[in-house]
């Protein structure tokens, strides 16, 4: 289904061609709706290129623009912007098409790809903390939207389950473990023995050497150490799964670092044979002598002592994803501190002739009230599981006050949807590179740009149909007269323009902000236009408009991984 944006873009292209001008500039929703619904800077771009007056060029274009039944005659504003105002009949027709489409006007992409999305990636033997929210929910949303648009998506949780910390964990397991504490809270006990061992190793060289030996034995396949490692991984994965269930986040594969351990020697050998890597002072290194940005930043893929590192594992991971999973694109949703690492890894992969769309999708941090990384009072990372449980408890208190007559089961279900939705939306409504301050009061508010505000708009729509006691009326065409209902219908038609844009720069906040504006438009419509008390054909048209708004809000929030309750 064509969108208003694509229809106008085609007609603009035709008008430019008729005026003897090339395609140029962008056609976007108008920044100031007083001047129209869409605008283009084509005349400004062409004016700069050709050293001509943009306003004169704009006039040449608009007289050749085929308005048909789509829009009013275009106008020129400012230094040469061309503005387009849609006709109410065109909006009514397009909204009717969206109403009858189960995909709400969103077309499947014509160029589908197999995309591996690497996100979440917690470390075994450590609980997930608040810092994991951003990668986890951002990766989940990108996967949801890419799949909705028709791509084949493989969600991969690249768990940190192999590394030097396991030497300390195994030493602590053998010398410090409290079995009863392990049964009560496995992950807390594993963290305790790791911390205590780390402190001892810092003070005592013998303990440090003992930890190193335990790691060597693990990597050599010692049965006792492998069994301990397996137990630690199983306990951690149980804890992770609880968090993922709360967040409604799912993975297709969970190949931890250990999955690639037996592939690492071949990776290094291959890099040496191809000449991409060389031996330098006993280590195997990739130098970037012809890359100015990486010129003084070599990548070590095997250490002097023969040990491997994250770079080696990540290159083995790329090899697996390309050759075994047949990926066309590999997206890594990982924090900004890893920018240099991924620039190196992607460059090595390109030199090895791996052809894929490699993307490092970075994100900012979550801050506390002091505008520093969010921590507990004791200075520890805030456990994610505790934070999500707290979100549900706080939402439950709000529901108890607002609607105390709900059943216990309904209160629990709604509290979960509101609490988890609030945490997710607080993150997703920000530009992903923006650091933001975590605020319970703000995110759980029923006012402003929050998940509860959007969920409440959906609930209000559902209540209209409960009051009406009838199903959604079938209409041939929307009857739009009031400016508020015209504006609401227009916004609903733009859902199909917004969803694909999210993947352009991996920005779920574009969809979040659209849904917020849609909810505002609905509330304005609801106040200005009686629904159940209006006469036909307006009554059926407005009921259908309410239904379409609910569907778009529900689908949009679902793409953000947020559920909607029927009551609040």
C-alpha positions in Angstrom: 0.0 0.0 0.0 1.4 3.4 -1.0 1.7 6.0 1.7 1.0 9.7 1.4 4.7 10.3 1.5 5.5 7.9 -1.3 2.6 9.2 -3.5 3.7 12.8 -3.0 7.4 11.9 -3.7 6.4 10.3 -7.0 4.4 13.3 -8.1 7.2 15.6 -7.0 9.7 13.6 -9.0 7.4 13.9 -12.1 7.1 17.7 -11.6 10.8 18.1 -11.3 11.4 16.1 -14.5 8.8 18.2 -16.3 10.6 21.3 -15.1 13.9 19.9 -16.5 15.3 19.4 -13.0 16.8 16.3 -11.4 15.4 14.6 -8.3 16.9 16.3 -5.2 16.3 16.9 -1.5 13.9 15.2 0.8 10.1 15.1 1.2 9.2 14.9 4.9 6.3 15.6 7.2 6.0 19.4 7.7 7.8 20.7 10.8 5.2 23.4 11.2 1.7 22.0 10.5 0.3 25.6 9.9 1.9 25.5 6.5 0.9 22.1 5.4 1.2 18.4 6.0 4.4 17.6 4.1 7.3 19.7 2.7 10.3 19.4 0.5 13.6 21.2 0.4 14.2 20.2 -3.2 14.3 23.7 -4.5 16.8 24.8 -1.8 19.2 21.9 -2.7 18.9 22.5 -6.4 19.3 26.3 -6.0 22.6 25.7 -4.2 23.8 23.2 -6.8 22.8 25.4 -9.7 23.4 28.9 -8.2 19.8 29.8 -8.9 17.1 31.4 -6.8 15.3 28.6 -4.8 12.0 30.4 -4.8 12.1 30.7 -8.6 12.9 27.0 -8.9 10.1 26.2 -6.5 7.6 28.1 -8.5 8.7 26.2 -11.7 8.0 23.0 -9.9 4.6 23.7 -8.3 3.0 24.8 -11.5 3.9 21.4 -13.0 2.8 19.4 -9.9 -0.2 17.0 -10.5 -2.4 17.6 -7.5 -5.2 15.3 -8.7 -7.5 14.4 -5.7 -4.5 14.1 -3.4 -3.7 17.6 -2.1 -4.4 21.3 -2.4 -2.2 23.3 -4.8 1.4 23.4 -3.3 2.7 26.6 -1.8 6.1 28.1 -1.4 7.3 29.3 2.0 10.3 30.9 3.4 13.5 30.7 1.4 12.0 28.1 -1.0 10.3 25.2 0.9 7.5 23.6 -1.0 4.5 22.7 1.2 1.7 20.2 0.5 -1.6 20.1 2.3 -3.7 16.9 1.9 -7.3 17.0 1.0 -9.8 15.7 3.6 -11.3 13.3 1.0 -7.8 11.9 0.3 -7.3 11.4 4.0 -10.7 9.7 4.4 -9.9 7.3 1.5 -6.4 6.4 2.7 -7.7 5.9 6.3 -10.3 3.5 4.9 -7.6 1.5 3.2 -5.6 1.3 6.4 -8.7 0.3 8.3 -9.2 -2.7 6.0 -5.6 -3.8 6.1 -4.5 -6.2 8.8 -1.0 -4.7 8.6 -2.3 -1.1 9.0 -0.8 0.0 5.8 2.8 -1.1 6.6 4.2 -2.8 3.5 6.7 -5.7 3.6 10.1 -4.8 2.4 10.9 -5.8 -1.2 14.6 -6.6 -0.4 14.5 -9.1 2.5 17.6 -10.1 4.3 18.7 -12.6 6.9 19.8 -10.5 9.9 21.5 -11.8 13.0 21.0 -9.4 15.9 23.4 -9.7 18.8 21.9 -8.1 21.9 21.7 -8.5 25.7 24.8 -10.6 26.2 25.1 -10.8 30.0 28.0 -12.4 31.7 27.6 -15.8 33.5 28.3 -15.8 37.3 27.0 -12.2 37.5 23.4 -11.1 37.8 22.0 -8.9 35.1 21.9 -5.3 36.2 20.2 -2.1 35.2 22.8 -1.4 32.5 21.5 -4.4 30.5 18.2 -2.7 29.9 19.3 -0.7 26.9 20.9 -3.4 24.8 18.2 -5.9 25.7 15.1 -3.8 24.9 16.7 -2.0 22.0 17.8 -5.3 20.3 14.4 -6.8 21.0 12.5 -3.9 19.3 14.8 -3.9 16.3 14.2 -7.6 15.9 10.4 -7.2 16.2 10.3 -4.4 13.6 12.7 -6.1 11.2 10.7 -9.3 11.3 7.4 -7.3 10.9 8.9 -5.7 7.8 9.6 -9.1 6.3 13.2 -9.8 7.2 14.4 -13.1 8.5 15.7 -12.4 11.9 17.9 -14.5 14.2 18.1 -13.2 17.7 21.4 -14.2 19.3 22.3 -13.9 23.0 26.1 -14.0 22.9 26.5 -14.9 26.6 29.9 -14.3 28.3 30.4 -17.8 29.6 34.1 -18.3 29.1 37.0 -16.3 30.4 39.5 -15.5 33.2 36.8 -15.0 35.8 36.1 -18.7 35.8 39.5 -19.5 37.3 38.4 -17.4 40.3 34.9 -18.9 40.4 36.2 -22.5 40.3 38.8 -21.7 43.0 36.1 -20.1 45.2 33.7 -23.1 44.5 36.3 -25.6 45.7 37.5 -23.5 48.8 34.8 -21.1 49.9 31.4 -22.5 48.7 28.5 -22.5 51.2 26.2 -25.3 49.8 23.1 -24.1 51.8 23.5 -20.5 50.5 23.9 -21.9 47.0 20.6 -23.7 47.3 18.8 -20.6 48.6 20.2 -18.1 46.1 22.6 -19.7 43.6 23.8 -16.5 41.8 24.3 -14.5 44.9 26.5 -17.2 46.4 28.5 -17.5 43.1 29.0 -13.7 43.1 30.1 -13.9 46.8 32.8 -16.6 46.2 34.0 -14.7 43.1 34.4 -11.4 45.0 36.1 -13.1 48.0 38.5 -15.0 45.7 39.3 -11.8 43.8 40.1 -10.0 47.0 42.4 -12.9 48.1 44.1 -13.1 44.7 44.9 -9.4 44.9 46.7 -9.9 48.2 48.2 -13.3 47.8 50.2 -14.4 44.7 49.7 -18.0 45.6 45.9 -17.7 45.4 46.3 -15.8 42.1 48.5 -18.6 40.7 46.0 -21.2 41.9 43.2 -19.4 40.1 45.2 -19.4 36.9 45.8 -23.1 37.2 42.1 -23.7 37.7 41.4 -21.8 34.5 44.1 -23.8 32.6 42.5 -27.0 33.8 39.1 -25.8 32.7 40.4 -24.9 29.2 42.1 -28.2 29.0 38.8 -30.0 29.6 39.4 -31.2 33.2 36.1 -33.1 34.2 35.8 -31.6 37.7 36.2 -28.1 36.5 34.0 -28.6 33.5 31.2 -29.9 35.8 31.6 -26.8 38.1 31.5 -24.5 35.1 28.4 -26.3 33.8 26.6 -25.8 37.1 27.5 -22.1 37.2 26.3 -21.6 33.6 23.0 -23.4 34.4 22.3 -21.3 37.5 23.0 -18.1 35.6 20.9 -19.0 32.6 18.0 -19.8 35.0 18.3 -16.3 36.4 18.6 -14.7 33.0 15.5 -16.6 31.8 13.5 -15.2 34.7 14.4 -11.7 33.6 13.7 -12.4 30.0 10.3 -13.8 30.9 9.5 -10.6 32.8 10.6 -8.5 29.8 8.9 -10.8 27.2 12.2 -11.0 25.4 13.0 -14.2 23.4 16.1 -15.5 21.6 16.4 -17.9 18.7 19.9 -19.0 19.7 22.1 -18.5 22.8 25.6 -19.3 21.7 27.9 -18.2 24.5 31.6 -17.5 24.0 32.3 -21.2 25.0 30.5 -22.3 21.8 33.4 -20.9 19.8 36.4 -22.0 21.9 37.3 -24.9 19.6 37.2 -22.7 16.6 39.7 -20.1 17.8 43.0 -21.8 16.6 41.6 -22.2 13.1 40.7 -18.5 13.1 44.2 -17.4 13.9 45.7 -19.9 11.4 43.5 -18.5 8.7 44.5 -14.9 9.5 48.1 -15.8 9.3 47.8 -17.8 6.1 45.8 -15.0 4.4 48.4 -12.4 5.5 45.8 -10.4 7.3 47.7 -11.1 10.6 51.4 -11.4 11.4 53.5 -12.4 14.3 54.9 -9.5 16.3 56.9 -10.0 19.5 55.5 -13.5 19.9 51.8 -12.4 19.6 49.6 -12.7 16.5 48.5 -9.2 15.5 46.5 -7.4 12.8 48.0 -4.0 12.0 46.0 -1.3 10.2 48.8 0.5 8.6 46.6 1.9 5.7 43.7 2.9 8.0 44.3 6.4 9.4 41.7 5.9 12.1 43.2 2.6 13.3 46.8 3.2 12.3 48.2 3.1 15.9 45.6 0.7 17.2 46.6 -2.9 16.3 44.3 -5.8 17.1 45.8 -8.8 19.0 44.2 -12.1 18.1 46.6 -14.4 20.0 48.6 -13.3 23.0 52.3 -14.2 23.6 51.4 -17.0 26.0 49.2 -18.6 23.3 45.9 -17.4 24.9 43.0 -16.0 22.9 40.8 -12.9 23.7 37.5 -11.3 22.8 38.7 -10.3 19.4 39.5 -13.9 18.5 36.1 -15.0 19.8 34.3 -12.3 17.9 36.0 -13.2 14.7 35.1 -16.9 15.1 31.5 -15.7 15.8 31.4 -13.7 12.5 32.7 -16.8 10.7 29.9 -18.9 12.2 27.2 -16.4 11.5 28.4 -15.9 7.9 29.1 -19.6 7.0 26.7 -21.5 9.2 23.8 -19.1 9.6 24.2 -17.5 6.1 23.7 -14.0 7.5 23.4 -11.0 5.1 23.6 -8.6 8.0 25.0 -8.7 11.5 23.9 -6.1 14.0 25.6 -5.7 17.4 23.6 -3.8 20.0 26.4 -3.0 22.4 27.4 0.1 24.4 29.5 2.9 23.1 32.7 2.0 25.0 33.2 -0.9 22.5 33.3 1.3 19.4 37.1 0.8 18.8 36.8 -3.0 19.3 34.1 -3.3 16.7 35.8 -1.0 14.2 38.8 -3.3 14.4 36.7 -6.5 14.2 34.7 -5.3 11.2 37.9 -4.2 9.4 39.5 -7.6 9.9 36.3 -9.3 8.7 36.3 -7.1 5.5 40.0 -8.0 4.9 39.0 -11.7 5.2 36.4 -11.0 2.4 33.3 -11.4 4.6 30.6 -9.5 2.8 27.8 -8.5 5.1 26.1 -5.4 6.6 28.1 -5.1 9.8 26.6 -2.6 12.3 27.6 -1.6 15.8 24.4 -0.1 17.2 25.7 1.9 20.2 23.7 3.3 23.1 24.1 5.6 26.1 23.8 4.9 29.8 21.2 5.0 32.5 21.9 7.5 35.2 20.9 8.0 38.8 19.7 11.2 40.4 23.3 12.3 40.8 23.7 12.0 37.0 26.2 9.2 37.4 25.8 5.6 36.4 22.9 4.2 38.3 24.1 2.3 41.4 22.8 1.0 44.8 23.6 2.9 48.0 26.5 0.5 48.6 27.9 1.4 45.1 26.9 -1.9 43.4 25.1 -2.2 40.1 21.3 -2.3 40.5 20.1 -5.9 39.8 17.8 -5.8 36.8 15.5 -8.5 38.3 15.0 -6.4 41.5 14.3 -3.2 39.4 11.6 -5.0 37.3 10.0 -6.4 40.4 9.9 -3.0 41.9 8.3 -1.6 38.8 5.5 -4.1 39.1 5.0 -3.3 42.8 4.8 0.4 42.2 2.4 -0.1 39.3 0.3 -2.3 41.6 0.0 0.5 44.2 -1.3 2.9 41.5 -3.9 0.4 40.3 -5.1 -0.3 43.9 -5.8 3.4 44.2 -7.3 3.9 40.7 -9.4 0.8 40.4 -9.6 -1.2 43.7 -12.5 -3.3 42.6 -10.5 -5.3 40.1 -9.8 -8.9 40.8 -6.5 -10.0 42.2 -5.6 -11.7 39.0 -6.4 -8.6 37.0 -4.4 -6.4 39.3 -1.3 -8.6 39.0 -1.6 -8.8 35.2 -2.2 -5.1 34.7 0.6 -4.2 37.2 3.0 -6.3 35.2 2.0 -4.7 31.8 2.2 -1.2 33.2 5.3 -1.6 35.3 7.4 -3.4 32.6 6.0 -1.2 29.9 6.9 1.9 31.8 10.6 0.8 32.2 10.9 -0.2 28.5 9.2 3.0 27.2 11.3 5.2 29.4 14.3 3.8 27.6 12.9 3.5 24.1 11.4 7.0 24.0 15.0 8.4 24.2 17.4 8.7 21.3 19.5 5.6 21.9 22.8 7.6 22.3 21.3 9.9 25.0 22.1 9.2 28.6 19.0 9.6 30.7 18.1 9.8 34.4 16.0 7.0 35.7 12.9 8.3 37.5 10.0 6.2 38.8 7.7 9.1 39.2 8.1 10.2 35.6 8.0 6.8 33.9 4.9 5.6 35.8 3.0 8.9 35.3 -0.4 8.8 33.5 0.5 12.2 32.0 3.2 13.1 29.5 5.3 10.9 27.2 5.0 7.6 29.1 3.8 4.1 28.5 1.0 4.4 31.1 -0.3 7.5 29.2 -0.4 5.5 25.9 -1.8 2.4 27.6 -4.5 4.6 29.1 -5.5 5.9 25.7 -5.9 2.4 24.5 -8.0 1.5 27.6 -10.2 4.5 27.0 -10.9 3.3 23.4 -11.8 -0.2 24.7 -14.2 1.4 27.2 -16.0 3.2 24.4 -16.9 -0.1 22.9 -17.8 -1.6 26.2 -20.2 1.3 26.8 -21.6 1.0 23.2 -22.2 -2.7 23.8 -21.6 -3.4 20.1 -18.9 -4.5 17.7 -16.9 -2.2 15.3 -19.3 -0.9 12.6 -18.4 -1.7 9.0 -18.2 1.5 7.0 -17.5 2.1 3.3 -15.7 5.4 3.9 -14.8 7.6 6.8 -16.9 10.8 7.2 -14.4 13.5 8.3 -15.6 17.0 9.0 -14.1 18.3 12.3 -10.5 19.3 12.1 -9.7 17.0 15.1 -11.0 13.9 13.3 -9.2 14.9 10.1 -6.0 15.3 12.0 -6.4 12.0 13.8 -7.1 10.1 10.6 -4.1 11.7 9.0 -1.8 10.6 11.9 -3.2 7.0 11.6 -2.2 7.0 7.9 1.3 7.9 8.8 2.0 4.8 10.9 3.1 3.1 7.7 5.6 5.8 7.1 7.0 5.7 10.6 7.7 2.0 11.1 10.2 1.5 8.3 12.1 4.6 9.4 13.0 3.0 12.7 15.6 0.8 11.0 17.2 3.7 9.0 19.3 4.8 12.0 18.0 2.2 14.6 15.8 4.7 16.4 12.8 3.2 18.2 12.2 6.7 19.7 10.8 7.7 16.3 8.0 5.2 16.8 7.6 6.0 20.5 7.2 9.7 19.8 4.8 9.0 16.9 2.6 7.0 19.3 2.7 9.8 21.9 1.5 12.3 19.2 -1.2 9.8 18.1 -2.5 9.5 21.7 -2.5 13.3 22.0 -4.4 13.6 18.7 -6.9 10.9 19.9 -7.5 12.8 23.2 -8.1 16.0 21.3 -10.5 14.2 19.0 -12.3 12.6 22.0 -12.8 15.9 23.7 -14.0 17.7 20.5 -16.1 15.1 18.8 -18.9 13.2 20.5 -18.7 9.5 19.5 -21.7 7.5 20.9 -24.0 10.5 21.0 -23.3 11.7 17.4 -25.7 11.1 14.5 -25.1 8.8 11.6 -23.0 8.6 9.5 -20.6 10.4 11.9 -21.3 7.9 14.7 -20.2 4.8 12.8 -17.3 6.7 11.2 -16.1 7.9 14.6 -16.4 4.5 16.2 -14.4 3.1 13.3 -11.8 5.8 13.8 -11.6 4.9 17.5 -11.1 1.3 16.6 -8.4 2.1 14.1 -6.6 4.2 16.7 -6.7 1.4 19.2 -5.3 -1.0 16.6 -2.5 1.3 15.7 -1.6 2.0 19.4 -1.7 -1.7 20.2 0.4 -2.7 17.2 2.8 0.1 17.7 3.3 -0.7 21.4 3.7 -4.4 20.6 6.5 -3.5 18.2 8.1 -1.7 21.2 7.6 -4.9 23.2 5.0 -3.3 25.4 1.7 -5.0 26.2 -1.7 -3.2 26.5 -4.3 -3.9 29.2 -8.0 -3.9 28.6 -8.6 -2.1 31.8 -6.5 0.1 34.2 
